[in-house]
């Protein structure tokens, strides 16, 4: 008989984005390692999703139980149209108007740790019922939103014997956009208290990278010893269905969100040099791009070289990856950016397409690309080097990168999660 583990996650299909796929894929493979995942999430009618992707529903076996509850959608105070919900709780939508600043201040001081806490009381009630009825011995809370971790805190207090694993995919009070919410000294102290309480009370902690583990480990004694790194990854089945289709002309692709906090100057300069050299190419953006970034591109690069596509279903996004010559990965410019490891990085690696990485050269993402020999690593001002890299034939070191691909497969990583559950 399989052991049962209750997974509490705000983001679940039909929500889209990289955050959904982590536990969707782990849940897909956990039964092969002797664990029966039971999912508790928000009823989509009550949820605040920045993007949706109904195709992800096809990835979950029908045998897995999924329970939903209502939630209070505090974002409705800000915007009634649910399709306009800001990503990262306003952080990637920098509105410096007076109204925009007021909304960010309200979010950062009156909705701690975040506005999606409107799910918590409903989730605690339903989770308690499931723990009793299903004989559950282990729970996993995954965040962001970090308010989900407070559900785990309450459940641990209510059921002291239960094993609680807190999965934190991003920093909490150290997140690079935290100051954009104008937190007061009181608000930040409350948020830090929440964070430290979760880190102390959880039986085990999972993070996505070594730098993020270090960030949390500094918060208190004994945290490092119970913290494990399980990176994001890629699902082999996604790529078996989408073989590499080499483009007719040079095609450079960026997949995902490109907001104002992503420095695009080096990429723009490199593309401008490509255009001026007479090289025929397409720079393709698949996803959401800010007006500021788009204007910077259009100011220096003829429109005929640029292609802007909307957010795509996951399988479509992979198809665009696989029909590229190069894939661009940009890390936000911030003091804590070394810990940022985007979910798409591993799918970039799995694609076998060379990566143009722009970010800190000693960051976790850079080290992963370097280890996998999957692309070129560039600082924020190295436009000449990016230009030369794109024009120089790239030899992927297949023997090593194939081994690293296997290491980052979702099935292999699920085995690591199962080991943490058993320990």
Secondary structure, 3 states (H helix, E strand, C coil): CCEEEEEECCCCCCECCHHHHHHHHHHHHHHHHCEEEEEEEECCCCCCCCCECHHHHHHCCCCCEEEEECCCCCHHHHCCCHHHCCHHHHCCCCCCCHHHHHHHHHHHHHCCCCHHHHHHHHHHHHHHHHHHHHCCCEEEEEECCCHHHHHHHHHHHHCCCCEEEEEECCCCCCCCCHHHHCCCHHHHHHHHHHHHHHHHHCCEEEECCHHHHHHHHCCCCCCHHHEEECCCCECHHHHHCCCCCCCCCEEEEEECCECCCCCCHHHHHHHHHHHHCCCCEEEEEECCECHHHHHHHHHHCCHHHEEEECCCCHHHHHHHHHCCCEEEEECCCCCCHHHCCCCHHHHHHHHCCEEEEECCCCCHHHHHHHHHCCEEEECCCCHHHHHHHHHCCCCCCHHHHHHHHHHCEHHHHHHHHHHHHHC
